[in-house]
Amino acid sequence: DRLPEIYLGLMARWGLTWPHEMQAKFLLSAALMFLPCLLSGAAWPLAVRLARPRGRTLGAEVGRLYAANTLGSILGSLAGAFLLLPRLGMQYSMTAVSVAFCAFGAALVLAEEAPLARRAAASIGIVVAGGFLALSVKPWDRKLLTSGAYLMPKSYIDDRGVPVLREKLKETRLLYYAEGVTTTPTVAILGDINKAFFNDGKIEGATALDGMRLQRLLGELPLLLHEGESR
C-alpha cells in the first residue's frame, strides 16, 4: 500500500517530468521484483542440478524436466485465466499459488536423502511459514489499486508539491469494481459530481468538462479521416 505514496514522493522531490517518471518507475519496479525474479530464475538450474538419473541418462532426466515444465506452464496459464482469476480474484489467486509453491517445496524436502527428523522439521517449517504469510495478508485497498497514481501523478500532488493521495482517495466513491483476465475496470465518483470510468487506473471517460471534450474529439476523429462523402 505504500508504493504509490513512495512513487509520488519521488515525483514531488524530483519534478513532474517524463524522464523522472521513468526513473522512479524503474527503481521501484527493480527494488520490488529483483529478489522474486532472482529466486524464480534460480528454480530451473536448481531443478537440473538436483535431477537424479533413475536408470536414465542425465539428458533423459533433463528432457523429462523440460516436458514437465512446459506442461505446467500451459496448465498454469489456463488455470489462472479460467479458474483462479474468475473465482478468487487477483490477490487470492496469488496467495493460492504461493501456498501451492510452499507445499511443493515441503514435498521436495521430504523426498531428499537426509535424516527423517531434519526433513520433517524443514517441511513443517515451510508449511507453517507459508500458512502464516497467507493468513496475514490484508485485503487490497481497491480505491488505491485503481487510483492511477502511476499514470497521473500530477493529479495527486498539490500546488505546494506535497503528495495528497490519501486525501484524494477520501473524496472518491467507488461505484463498480471488477477483476478481469486482461484488465480491471472501475467506475468512481471523483469529488462531488465527476463520474469516471477507469481501466487499470487509467481514465477512459469522465463527465467532467475536459473529459467530455476529449470523448467528443475522439468520436469526431474517424469522421475527419474518412475518405468518402464531403465533410
Disulfide bonds with the S-S distance in Angstrom:
none
